[in-house]
Amino acid sequence: MAETLQNLSTGKYIAPFEPKEIKFDEFIVLRTKGTEEAYYALRAILLCCLGFEKVKEVIFPFDDIENPKDFITVRETVRELLKPGDFMDFTGGRKAISAAAVLSARDVGAHLVSTIIDQKEYGEMMVKFNKMKDKLESVYSKGDCRSYFCDLMSSTARTIVFF
Protein backbone atom coordinates (compact mmCIF):
# COMPACT_ATOMS: atom_id res chain seq x y z
CA MET A 1 0.00 0.00 0.00
CA ALA A 2 2.90 2.36 0.59
CA GLU A 3 3.95 1.76 -2.99
CA THR A 4 0.46 2.74 -4.12
CA LEU A 5 0.65 6.05 -2.25
CA GLN A 6 4.13 6.72 -3.62
CA ASN A 7 3.17 5.91 -7.20
CA LEU A 8 -0.05 7.93 -7.14
CA SER A 9 1.70 10.89 -5.48
CA THR A 10 4.40 10.96 -8.13
CA GLY A 11 2.16 10.30 -11.13
CA LYS A 12 3.84 6.96 -11.87
CA TYR A 13 0.85 4.73 -12.48
CA ILE A 14 -1.19 3.23 -15.28
CA ALA A 15 -4.72 4.56 -15.72
CA PRO A 16 -7.49 5.04 -18.28
CA PHE A 17 -6.71 8.76 -18.04
CA GLU A 18 -3.53 10.83 -18.22
CA PRO A 19 -1.56 10.17 -14.99
CA LYS A 20 -0.79 13.19 -12.82
CA GLU A 21 0.59 13.70 -9.34
CA ILE A 22 -2.16 13.24 -6.76
CA LYS A 23 -2.08 14.95 -3.37
CA PHE A 24 -3.44 13.06 -0.37
CA ASP A 25 -4.62 14.60 2.87
CA GLU A 26 -5.29 11.35 4.68
CA PHE A 27 -4.55 7.66 4.39
CA ILE A 28 -7.11 5.28 5.92
CA VAL A 29 -6.15 1.69 6.62
CA LEU A 30 -8.98 -0.82 6.93
CA ARG A 31 -7.76 -3.95 8.65
CA THR A 32 -8.92 -6.95 10.59
CA LYS A 33 -7.94 -7.73 14.15
CA GLY A 34 -4.75 -9.74 14.30
CA THR A 35 -2.92 -7.76 11.61
CA GLU A 36 -1.10 -5.39 13.95
CA GLU A 37 2.41 -6.23 12.75
CA ALA A 38 1.59 -5.46 9.12
CA TYR A 39 -0.12 -2.23 10.17
CA TYR A 40 2.91 -1.12 12.22
CA ALA A 41 5.15 -1.80 9.25
CA LEU A 42 2.91 0.21 6.92
CA ARG A 43 2.68 3.08 9.41
CA ALA A 44 6.49 3.15 9.80
CA ILE A 45 7.07 3.04 6.04
CA LEU A 46 4.58 5.84 5.39
CA LEU A 47 6.20 8.05 8.01
CA CYS A 48 9.86 7.15 7.55
CA CYS A 49 10.09 6.57 3.81
CA LEU A 50 7.35 8.79 2.39
CA GLY A 51 7.06 11.43 5.12
CA PHE A 52 3.31 10.81 5.36
CA GLU A 53 1.93 11.28 8.87
CA LYS A 54 -1.86 11.38 8.55
CA VAL A 55 -2.77 7.70 8.88
CA LYS A 56 -6.14 6.66 10.25
CA GLU A 57 -6.82 3.07 11.28
CA VAL A 58 -10.19 1.29 11.17
CA ILE A 59 -10.22 -2.20 12.68
CA PHE A 60 -13.00 -4.64 11.82
CA PRO A 61 -14.18 -6.77 14.76
CA PHE A 62 -13.53 -10.00 12.86
CA ASP A 63 -10.68 -11.78 11.06
CA ASP A 64 -12.63 -12.54 7.91
CA ILE A 65 -16.15 -12.37 6.56
CA GLU A 66 -17.99 -15.35 7.95
CA ASN A 67 -21.60 -14.33 7.35
CA PRO A 68 -23.73 -11.79 5.48
CA LYS A 69 -23.67 -9.40 8.46
CA ASP A 70 -19.85 -9.14 8.25
CA PHE A 71 -20.09 -8.44 4.51
CA ILE A 72 -22.61 -5.66 5.19
CA THR A 73 -20.36 -4.23 7.94
CA VAL A 74 -17.49 -3.88 5.47
CA ARG A 75 -19.71 -2.36 2.79
CA GLU A 76 -21.26 0.18 5.17
CA THR A 77 -17.89 1.12 6.66
CA VAL A 78 -16.37 1.76 3.24
CA ARG A 79 -19.41 3.75 2.11
CA GLU A 80 -19.09 6.00 5.18
CA LEU A 81 -15.36 6.61 4.63
CA LEU A 82 -15.16 7.23 0.88
CA LYS A 83 -16.32 10.11 -1.27
CA PRO A 84 -16.55 10.35 -5.05
CA GLY A 85 -13.07 10.71 -6.53
CA ASP A 86 -11.26 9.11 -3.55
CA PHE A 87 -8.84 6.25 -4.22
CA MET A 88 -9.37 2.79 -2.73
CA ASP A 89 -6.50 0.31 -2.90
CA PHE A 90 -7.76 -3.26 -2.75
CA THR A 91 -4.30 -4.84 -2.97
CA GLY A 92 -3.76 -7.65 -0.50
CA GLY A 93 -5.97 -8.65 2.37
CA ARG A 94 -8.82 -11.11 2.52
CA LYS A 95 -10.70 -11.77 -0.74
CA ALA A 96 -14.23 -11.41 0.63
CA ILE A 97 -13.34 -8.18 2.45
CA SER A 98 -11.70 -6.77 -0.68
CA ALA A 99 -14.78 -7.72 -2.72
CA ALA A 100 -17.11 -5.95 -0.30
CA ALA A 101 -14.86 -2.89 -0.24
CA VAL A 102 -14.62 -2.75 -4.06
CA LEU A 103 -18.41 -2.92 -4.43
CA SER A 104 -18.88 -0.06 -2.00
CA ALA A 105 -16.09 2.01 -3.52
CA ARG A 106 -17.79 1.74 -6.91
CA ASP A 107 -21.15 2.64 -5.34
CA VAL A 108 -19.74 5.96 -4.11
CA GLY A 109 -17.71 6.72 -7.23
CA ALA A 110 -14.21 6.12 -5.86
CA HIS A 111 -11.26 5.09 -8.04
CA LEU A 112 -10.17 1.46 -7.70
CA VAL A 113 -6.43 0.91 -7.40
CA SER A 114 -4.12 -2.07 -7.09
CA THR A 115 -0.36 -2.37 -6.97
CA ILE A 116 1.52 -5.36 -8.31
CA ILE A 117 4.76 -6.46 -6.68
CA ASP A 118 6.93 -9.16 -8.21
CA GLN A 119 6.53 -12.34 -6.13
CA LYS A 120 10.28 -12.89 -5.78
CA GLU A 121 10.77 -9.33 -4.55
CA TYR A 122 7.76 -9.72 -2.22
CA GLY A 123 9.35 -12.84 -0.72
CA GLU A 124 12.61 -10.96 -0.13
CA MET A 125 10.67 -8.10 1.50
CA MET A 126 8.92 -10.57 3.83
CA VAL A 127 12.28 -11.98 4.98
CA LYS A 128 13.40 -8.43 5.81
CA PHE A 129 10.05 -7.72 7.51
CA ASN A 130 10.41 -10.76 9.77
CA LYS A 131 13.88 -9.60 10.84
CA MET A 132 12.73 -6.11 11.83
CA LYS A 133 9.04 -6.42 12.75
CA ASP A 134 9.74 -5.97 16.48
CA LYS A 135 11.31 -2.54 15.74
CA LEU A 136 8.34 -1.23 13.71
CA GLU A 137 5.76 -1.14 16.50
CA SER A 138 7.48 1.73 18.30
CA VAL A 139 7.62 4.14 15.33
CA TYR A 140 5.50 7.19 16.15
CA SER A 141 7.68 10.08 14.99
CA LYS A 142 10.50 10.85 12.55
CA GLY A 143 12.97 10.40 15.41
CA ASP A 144 11.97 6.73 15.61
CA CYS A 145 12.79 6.10 11.95
CA ARG A 146 15.60 3.93 10.65
CA SER A 147 16.74 4.02 7.03
CA TYR A 148 16.48 0.24 6.66
CA PHE A 149 12.68 0.42 7.13
CA CYS A 150 12.55 1.59 3.52
CA ASP A 151 13.93 -1.81 2.47
CA LEU A 152 10.34 -3.01 3.02
CA MET A 153 9.18 -1.09 -0.05
CA SER A 154 9.27 -2.46 -3.56
CA SER A 155 11.40 -0.55 -6.03
CA THR A 156 9.60 -2.06 -9.02
CA ALA A 157 5.95 -2.03 -7.93
CA ARG A 158 3.45 -1.09 -10.64
CA THR A 159 0.24 0.68 -9.70
CA ILE A 160 -2.90 0.48 -11.82
CA VAL A 161 -5.94 2.75 -11.48
CA PHE A 162 -8.87 0.84 -12.95
CA PHE A 163 -11.63 3.47 -12.78
GIDAUR-V767528 format. One record per pair of residues at least 6 apart in sequence whose ideal C-beta (glycine too) atoms are under 6 Angstrom apart, sorted by the first residue. I is the first residue (numbers start at 1). J is the second residue. If there is no record, write none. Layout:
i->(I I)
j->(J J)
This chain:
i->(1 1 2 2 2 3 3 3 4 4 4 4 6 7 7 8 11 11 11 13 13 13 14 15 26 27 28 28 29 30 31 31 32 32 33 34 37 40 40 41 41 43 44 44 44 45 45 45 46 46 47 48 48 49 49 62 64 65 65 65 71 74 74 74 75 75 78 78 79 79 82 82 82 84 86 87 87 88 88 89 90 90 90 90 91 91 105 111 111 112 112 113 114 115 115 116 117 117 118 121 125 128 128 129)
j->(42 89 45 46 153 115 154 157 89 113 115 159 50 13 159 22 19 20 21 19 159 161 160 161 54 55 56 81 57 58 39 59 60 63 59 63 133 136 137 136 152 55 136 139 149 149 152 153 52 55 53 145 149 150 153 70 94 71 96 97 100 97 100 101 100 104 101 104 104 108 105 108 110 109 110 111 113 105 110 113 98 101 102 114 114 115 112 161 163 162 163 161 160 157 159 158 154 157 156 154 152 151 152 152)
